[in-house]
């Protein structure tokens, strides 16, 4: 599997509107380190991966293994549609909704969700109970 961390760092940095210098300042490292990571010349150590994930609001797994560019992880502003990445289903069917999705849709612990599905499209969706009636209007 291709190492995607370099393109993810570049993509997420640009998505946040930061220059390499600005990201370097936020992490208290050199701009050259950021440039080397983005070019694939080197990769960040685990401590820097943790800091990058925190700054970008993604998991370390997402940072190192997903292709944000290919998965269209950013918002399609004209349609308000998002792709938040992948989650793993636990043994009892539980999933963790990514923090960015919880923030955008104002989802908090204890909120009730309705699970919808479409076998024809192979999809499943979660809708907050408070917003459910709006879907049918």
C-alpha positions as a Python dict, from the first residue, in 0.01 Angstrom:
ca = {
    (1, 'X'): (0, 0, 0),
    (2, 'X'): (130, 341, -97),
    (3, 'X'): (233, 570, 189),
    (4, 'X'): (-21, 853, 176),
    (5, 'X'): (93, 1060, 469),
    (6, 'X'): (288, 1306, 252),
    (7, 'X'): (-8, 1392, 29),
    (8, 'X'): (-243, 1398, 330),
    (9, 'X'): (-24, 1647, 515),
    (10, 'X'): (-11, 1872, 209),
    (11, 'X'): (-387, 1839, 145),
    (12, 'X'): (-490, 1901, 506),
    (13, 'X'): (-249, 2192, 543),
    (14, 'X'): (-392, 2360, 233),
    (15, 'X'): (-748, 2280, 340),
    (16, 'X'): (-679, 2474, 661),
    (17, 'X'): (-532, 2761, 458),
    (18, 'X'): (-189, 2731, 618),
    (19, 'X'): (150, 2776, 456),
    (20, 'X'): (428, 2532, 537),
    (21, 'X'): (575, 2805, 759),
    (22, 'X'): (247, 2847, 951),
    (23, 'X'): (213, 2473, 1011),
    (24, 'X'): (575, 2455, 1121),
    (25, 'X'): (517, 2739, 1370),
    (26, 'X'): (211, 2565, 1513),
    (27, 'X'): (421, 2251, 1566),
    (28, 'X'): (738, 2434, 1680),
    (29, 'X'): (948, 2269, 1410),
    (30, 'X'): (1125, 2391, 1095),
    (31, 'X'): (952, 2464, 766),
    (32, 'X'): (1207, 2233, 604),
    (33, 'X'): (1067, 1940, 805),
    (34, 'X'): (719, 2009, 668),
    (35, 'X'): (860, 2036, 315),
    (36, 'X'): (1041, 1702, 351),
    (37, 'X'): (725, 1532, 482),
    (38, 'X'): (513, 1669, 198),
    (39, 'X'): (769, 1569, -67),
    (40, 'X'): (797, 1217, 76),
    (41, 'X'): (1167, 1266, 147),
    (42, 'X'): (1101, 1179, 512),
    (43, 'X'): (805, 1096, 738),
    (44, 'X'): (710, 1242, 1076),
    (45, 'X'): (778, 1039, 1390),
    (46, 'X'): (486, 919, 1603),
    (47, 'X'): (495, 1228, 1829),
    (48, 'X'): (469, 1458, 1527),
    (49, 'X'): (196, 1237, 1376),
    (50, 'X'): (-3, 1278, 1697),
    (51, 'X'): (40, 1656, 1682),
    (52, 'X'): (-53, 1670, 1311),
    (53, 'X'): (-365, 1460, 1368),
    (54, 'X'): (-466, 1686, 1657),
    (55, 'X'): (-409, 2005, 1454),
    (56, 'X'): (-599, 1870, 1151),
    (57, 'X'): (-882, 1712, 1354),
    (58, 'X'): (-828, 1362, 1215),
    (59, 'X'): (-715, 1032, 1364),
    (60, 'X'): (-358, 910, 1321),
    (61, 'X'): (-500, 620, 1120),
    (62, 'X'): (-670, 862, 883),
    (63, 'X'): (-356, 1072, 855),
    (64, 'X'): (-133, 782, 755),
    (65, 'X'): (-363, 546, 564),
    (66, 'X'): (-645, 732, 390),
    (67, 'X'): (-611, 933, 75),
    (68, 'X'): (-791, 1255, 154),
    (69, 'X'): (-745, 1381, -201),
    (70, 'X'): (-887, 1068, -363),
    (71, 'X'): (-1169, 1026, -112),
    (72, 'X'): (-1289, 1388, -153),
    (73, 'X'): (-1263, 1443, 220),
    (74, 'X'): (-1333, 1811, 187),
    (75, 'X'): (-1675, 1967, 165),
    (76, 'X'): (-1848, 2005, -171),
    (77, 'X'): (-1957, 2360, -86),
    (78, 'X'): (-2221, 2379, -356),
    (79, 'X'): (-2407, 2078, -215),
    (80, 'X'): (-2311, 2080, 156),
    (81, 'X'): (-2206, 1714, 130),
    (82, 'X'): (-1914, 1568, 320),
    (83, 'X'): (-1710, 1250, 333),
    (84, 'X'): (-1559, 1209, 678),
    (85, 'X'): (-1344, 902, 626),
    (86, 'X'): (-1374, 544, 733),
    (87, 'X'): (-1482, 399, 1065),
    (88, 'X'): (-1447, 46, 1194),
    (89, 'X'): (-1755, -140, 1314),
    (90, 'X'): (-1697, -297, 1654),
    (91, 'X'): (-1794, -651, 1753),
    (92, 'X'): (-2130, -532, 1885),
    (93, 'X'): (-2205, -308, 1586),
    (94, 'X'): (-2083, 16, 1741),
    (95, 'X'): (-1911, 288, 1539),
    (96, 'X'): (-1741, 609, 1638),
    (97, 'X'): (-1865, 911, 1444),
    (98, 'X'): (-1562, 1127, 1349),
    (99, 'X'): (-1523, 1443, 1557),
    (100, 'X'): (-1546, 1668, 1252),
    (101, 'X'): (-1887, 1515, 1168),
    (102, 'X'): (-2005, 1550, 1527),
    (103, 'X'): (-1900, 1915, 1526),
    (104, 'X'): (-2060, 2002, 1191),
    (105, 'X'): (-2388, 1826, 1270),
    (106, 'X'): (-2391, 1916, 1640),
    (107, 'X'): (-2400, 1554, 1756),
    (108, 'X'): (-2330, 1496, 2125),
    (109, 'X'): (-2319, 1199, 2359),
    (110, 'X'): (-2672, 1085, 2438),
    (111, 'X'): (-2826, 1219, 2114),
    (112, 'X'): (-3071, 981, 1950),
    (113, 'X'): (-3010, 876, 1589),
    (114, 'X'): (-3227, 702, 1333),
    (115, 'X'): (-3051, 449, 1109),
    (116, 'X'): (-3172, 447, 747),
    (117, 'X'): (-3062, 211, 472),
    (118, 'X'): (-3093, 155, 99),
    (119, 'X'): (-2996, -195, -15),
    (120, 'X'): (-3020, -86, -379),
    (121, 'X'): (-2747, 170, -330),
    (122, 'X'): (-2566, -28, -61),
    (123, 'X'): (-2580, 264, 178),
    (124, 'X'): (-2668, 345, 534),
    (125, 'X'): (-2730, 685, 692),
    (126, 'X'): (-2768, 829, 1040),
    (127, 'X'): (-3010, 1113, 1110),
    (128, 'X'): (-3050, 1298, 1438),
    (129, 'X'): (-3399, 1243, 1574),
    (130, 'X'): (-3448, 1621, 1607),
    (131, 'X'): (-3393, 1666, 1234),
    (132, 'X'): (-3580, 1358, 1115),
    (133, 'X'): (-3916, 1528, 1048),
    (134, 'X'): (-3743, 1788, 828),
    (135, 'X'): (-3635, 1517, 583),
    (136, 'X'): (-3993, 1435, 494),
    (137, 'X'): (-4110, 1793, 452),
}
